[in-house]
Structure formats: structure tokens, C-alpha cells
Amino acid sequence: MTDIQPTLTRLKLERLGAALLVGLLLFIVSDFMDWLLYWMKISNVETIVNNVVIAVCGAVAAYIWVRYEAERQARARDKMILIIELNHHIRNALTLLSQSATLRDGPEKLRMIDEAMERVKRVLTELVPTVGEVDAPRLYLDDRTPNAPPIDSRS
């Protein structure tokens, strides 16, 4: 729990800083527009343009923030999917290695070790380069012959 607390505090400070920055930006734009309208000798009743400009600035700032958060969440989701996939497939390969440890030296043991190594190699060559291309973890890879070239899912 102690590791999470500094992160939450940092996130709160980042959000507060962003809000203060947007508020300062809106204040500066508003003040500049007030000065510009005063300089152009436009009465206060006709300063609806000032309010529109401030509203547009606020909308743009909100859009940029929402877009940034959505992209950040998408990257985190892609990383979580990759971790789930790697965990599943590497564990399967390690299961083969642990099973081969119980066998006596011989062709069956070597075959199991080679198969485990091939599974790890497949995971690293087929899953890792395709991060961000799937919406759910791929817990089953297509069956193919050993030592076959990786499947190009981008074509």
C-alpha cells in the first residue's frame, strides 16, 4: 500500500497543476480579450465575443486532456494484454521444461526441451511485435509446424 500512495499523490498533483495551468490560460485570454475590446472602444454589452473565445479555449483544453487520458489508457491496456499473453505462454513453456526434468536423459527429454524453447521463441516473435493490434489476450496461438517462419498478421 505504501508504493501506491506516492503515485496517487503525484497523480493528484499533476491533475491539480493541469487545472491551474488551464485556469491561468483562460484568465490570460480573458484579460487580453477585455483589454482588446476596451482598446477597440467596444462597450461591455457587446463583449459576447469575449465569452465565446473563453468558452472555445476551455473546450479545446478539455478536449486535449480527454484525448491524452484516452491514449494513456489505451497504452496501459495494450501493455496489460501483452503481459497476460506472455505470462500464459511462458508458463506453458516452463511446464514442459519442468516435465522434462523428470525424464532421464534421452531423445524424449531433448524433444521436450526443444519444444519449450520453440514455444518461447514463437511467443517472442509472434506476440510481442503485434502489441496494440488486438482487443483481448491471445491465449492460443495458431498451430503450425516447428521452425516455420512467423505468421505475418499485418498482411
C-alpha positions in Angstrom: 0.0 0.0 0.0 2.9 2.4 0.6 4.0 2.1 -3.0 0.6 3.2 -4.3 0.3 6.3 -2.0 3.1 8.3 -3.6 1.8 7.5 -7.1 -1.7 8.7 -6.1 -0.3 11.9 -4.6 1.7 12.5 -7.8 -1.3 12.0 -10.0 -3.4 14.3 -7.9 -0.7 17.0 -8.1 -0.4 16.5 -11.8 -4.1 17.0 -12.2 -4.2 20.0 -9.9 -1.3 21.5 -11.9 -3.0 20.9 -15.2 -6.2 22.5 -13.8 -4.3 25.5 -12.5 -2.5 25.9 -15.8 -5.7 25.8 -17.8 -7.3 28.3 -15.4 -4.3 30.6 -15.8 -4.5 30.3 -19.5 -8.2 31.1 -19.5 -7.6 34.1 -17.2 -4.8 35.4 -19.5 -7.0 35.0 -22.6 -10.0 36.6 -20.9 -7.9 39.6 -19.7 -6.3 40.0 -23.1 -9.7 40.0 -24.8 -11.1 42.5 -22.2 -8.1 44.8 -23.0 -8.5 44.3 -26.7 -12.2 45.1 -26.7 -11.7 48.1 -24.4 -9.0 49.4 -26.8 -11.3 48.9 -29.7 -13.9 51.0 -27.8 -16.5 48.2 -27.7 -19.0 48.5 -24.9 -19.3 45.8 -22.2 -22.7 44.8 -23.5 -21.2 43.8 -26.9 -18.4 41.6 -25.3 -20.2 38.4 -26.0 -17.2 37.6 -28.3 -15.0 37.6 -25.2 -17.2 34.9 -23.6 -17.2 32.8 -26.8 -13.4 32.9 -27.0 -13.0 31.8 -23.4 -15.5 29.0 -23.9 -13.7 27.8 -27.0 -10.3 27.9 -25.1 -11.9 25.8 -22.3 -13.4 23.3 -24.8 -10.1 22.9 -26.6 -8.2 22.4 -23.3 -10.8 19.8 -22.1 -10.6 18.0 -25.5 -6.8 17.8 -25.3 -6.9 16.5 -21.8 -9.6 13.8 -22.6 -7.6 12.8 -25.7 -4.4 12.4 -23.7 -6.1 10.3 -21.0 -7.7 8.1 -23.6 -4.4 7.4 -25.3 -2.7 6.8 -22.0 -5.4 4.3 -21.0 -5.1 2.5 -24.4 -1.3 2.2 -24.0 -1.8 0.7 -20.5 -4.4 -1.7 -21.8 -2.1 -2.9 -24.6 0.6 -3.5 -22.0 -1.7 -5.4 -19.8 -2.8 -7.6 -22.6 0.8 -8.3 -23.6 1.7 -9.2 -20.0 -1.3 -11.6 -19.8 -0.3 -13.3 -23.1 3.4 -13.5 -22.2 2.6 -14.9 -18.7 0.3 -17.6 -20.2 2.6 -18.8 -22.9 5.9 -18.6 -21.0 4.3 -20.6 -18.1 3.2 -23.2 -20.6 6.8 -23.5 -21.9 8.1 -23.7 -18.4 5.7 -26.5 -17.7 7.3 -28.5 -20.5 10.7 -27.8 -19.0 9.7 -28.9 -15.6 8.2 -32.1 -17.0 11.4 -32.8 -19.0 13.3 -32.5 -15.8 11.7 -35.7 -14.5 12.8 -37.7 -17.5 16.0 -39.5 -17.9 18.5 -38.1 -20.5 17.4 -39.2 -23.9 15.6 -38.2 -27.0 12.2 -37.6 -25.3 13.8 -35.1 -22.8 15.6 -33.3 -25.6 12.4 -33.1 -27.6 10.5 -31.6 -24.7 13.3 -29.0 -24.1 13.4 -28.1 -27.8 9.6 -27.8 -27.8 9.7 -25.5 -24.8 12.3 -23.3 -26.4 10.3 -23.2 -29.6 7.2 -22.0 -27.7 9.2 -19.2 -26.0 10.7 -18.2 -29.4 7.2 -18.2 -31.0 5.8 -16.0 -28.2 8.6 -13.5 -28.6 8.5 -13.4 -32.4 4.7 -13.5 -32.9 3.1 -11.8 -29.9 5.5 -9.0 -28.9 5.7 -7.3 -32.3 1.9 -7.2 -32.5 1.2 -5.2 -29.3 -1.8 -2.9 -29.8 -3.3 -4.9 -32.6 -5.7 -7.0 -30.5 -8.5 -6.3 -28.1 -8.2 -9.4 -25.9 -5.4 -11.7 -24.9 -4.4 -14.4 -27.4 -4.1 -17.5 -25.2 -3.9 -19.9 -28.1 -1.5 -19.5 -31.0 -2.2 -21.0 -34.4 -0.9 -24.5 -34.8 2.0 -24.6 -37.2 4.9 -26.8 -37.9 8.1 -26.3 -35.7 10.7 -24.0 -37.2 8.2 -22.5 -39.7 8.6 -18.7 -40.2 6.4 -16.4 -38.1 2.9 -15.7 -39.3 2.7 -12.1 -40.6 -0.7 -11.0 -39.1 -0.4 -7.5 -40.7 -0.9 -8.6 -44.3 
